[in-house]
Amino acid sequence: MKLNSFANLLVFSLIAAMAVTGCKKKTGYVTPLPPGSSAPVADAKPTPAMPLSQDPGATGGTGLTSEQLKDLEKSGSTQNPVGKHDGWPQDRETLKTSKVYFAFDSSAVRTGERAKLQTVADYLKANAEKALLIEGHCDERGTEQYNLSLGERRAVSLREELIKLGIDPTRLDTITFGESRPEVVGHDESAWKQNRRGEFVVLSPK
């Protein structure tokens, strides 16, 4: 009788031990992470945005190496391959009031600036013998290399808008000066907003 009681007690103890062990495993289970990933950290901070000076796409669409860009910057300008009117006399006054200003780190033409492009297009349509040099400029923030690329994108963006307005693309040259020719010297937004611009230089046949 005592033997049966002891056997029953042993069986009961084994069942209880298995039940407890199973519960512990269930409550402590963590879903395995995929290979190469890591567990989240409670106090992890978001990765800060990369500053312009470290932007890996700084060469943009220039098609030039960083060394070529630096050499061209030292010379004062970067001539875009579409330029076909080298040596034509320049007139910077006629369209001086039609400068287009851009938002920070942007080459998109803002709605409020489009009327200026229409003025430029109308002038070119009325003076079919003339061509146009479109300059892209930037404020001082970012590396020289990045700003040369951004200045080019701004000039090309203005060129594309003028083409949409009916101007023959063979009459439009582009050039980027990056940050090298500020319109206003200063180190705050009041100066920067005037230096983020595109300018139009009228070219007349020799």
N, C-alpha and C positions, 0 to 999 in steps of 0.2 A: 504493500500500500504506500509505504514511504517512498519506494523507488518510483512508482507512478507519479506521485506528487512532485518529486524532484525533476522527473522528465518533463512534466507539464510546465513547471516553472522555468526550466531551461529553454524550452520551445518559445514560451511567452517572451522571455528576455531577448532571444534572438530576433523575434519579430519586431519588438519595440526598438531594438538597436538599429535594424534596417530602416525602419520608418523614420527615425531621427536623422540617420545619415542621408536618406533621400531628400528630406526637407532642406537640410543644410546645403546640399548641392544645388537644389532648385533655386533657393534665395540668393546664392552667391554666384550664379552663372552670368558671364559677360559674353555678349556676342562677339565672335572674333572679327577683327578689322581686316579689310582686304590687304593683300600684300602691298607693302610700300607706303601704307598710310600709318598715321599715329593717332593716339588717343587725344581728344581735345583737352586743353588746359583751361581751367576755370577762369583764370585771370588773364588769359591771352589778350593782347591788344591788336587791333587791326593793323595791317601793314600800311605804313604811310605812303601816299602817292609819290611816285618817282619824280624828283625835280627835273626841270627841263635840261639842266646841265648834264643829267645822266640818261637822258632819253635814248634808248637803243636805236630808235628810228630817226636819229638826228639828220642823216644824210637825205631823208625825204626823197623827192623825185628829181633831184638834180642830175643824177647819173654820173656824178663826179666823186672821186675819192676824197677823204678828209684832207689829205695833203694838197690836192688840187684846189679844194675850197679855200684853204688857208692862204695859198699863194695868190688866188684871185682876190681874196679879201684884202690882202696887203696892197694890191694894185688899185683898190678902190671900187671895183665892181666885178660882177659875175655876168658875163654875156650869155644869154640863153641861145642855144643853137638856131632858134627860129629867126634871129635877127638878120635882116637882109638890107638894112638901110644905113650901114656904117658910113660915117662921113657926111651924112646929110645935115645941113644946118638945123639947129635945135631952137625951138621957141617954147620957153617955159612959162610965158605969161598968159597966153591966150586961154588956156584951160586951167589956170592956177586955182580958180575957185571951185573946181570940180574934183578936188582930192576926195578920195573915198577912205573912210576910217573904219577900222576893224575892231572886233572884240578881242580880248586877250587870248592869245594862242589859237586864233581862228583865221581861216582864209575864206570864210563864207561871207558873201555880200549881204549886208543887212537891209531889210525892207526900206528903212529910212534913207538909205544911200543910193537907191536905184534911180532916183530922178537925176542924179549927177551923171550917171552912165548914159541916160537918154540924151542929156545935153551934149555929151562927148560924141555920141553916135550921130546926132543931128549935125554937129559941126563937120564931122568927117564926110557925111553924105553931101553936104553943101560944098565941100572942098575935095573933090575926087582925086586931085593930083597929090595930095598930102598923105603922109603915113603917120604912125603914132608909136612912140616908145612908152611902154607901161612899166613904171618902176614899182618894185615892192620893197617896203620898209618895215622895220620892227622897233619895238622898244628895247631897252638894254637888258632885260631879263632873259636868261637862257645863255647857252654858249654861242660863240660866233658862228660855229658850224650849224647849229640848230637854227639860228636866226637867218642865215643865208638861205637855208631850205624853206623856212616859213615865208620869207620875203618872196621867194620864187613862186610858191604856191599862191600867194596873194596876187602877184602879177598875172599868173596864168588864169586864175579865177576871174579876174577882171577882163582878160582877153576873151575868155569863153562867153562871158555875158555880152560883150560887144558883138561877138559873132552872132549870138542869138538875136541881137537887135538889127542884124542885116549888114554888118560890116565885113568886108572881104578879109579873111584871116591873113592873106599875104601882105596886108597893109599894117599889120600889128606885130611889133617886136616887144619882147619882154626882157627885163633885167632885174636882178636883185642886188640890193645894197645891204641887206640884213640890218644890223643896228648901227652901221658906220656913218649914217647921215641923219642924225636926229633933227627933227624940225624945231623941237624945243629941248633945251638942255635942262635936265632935272632928274630927280630920283624919287618921284612920287607919281601917283595916278594922274595928276593934272598935266604932267609932262608926257607920261607914257601913252595916254589915250590919243595924243596928237601925233605921236611917233609911229603908232600902228596904222600905217596908211598905204595907199596906192596913189601915185602921181602920174599925170599924163603930159608927155612932152610931144609937141607937134613937130614933125619932121618934114622939111620941104626939099624938093628935088634940087640937086646941085646945079 
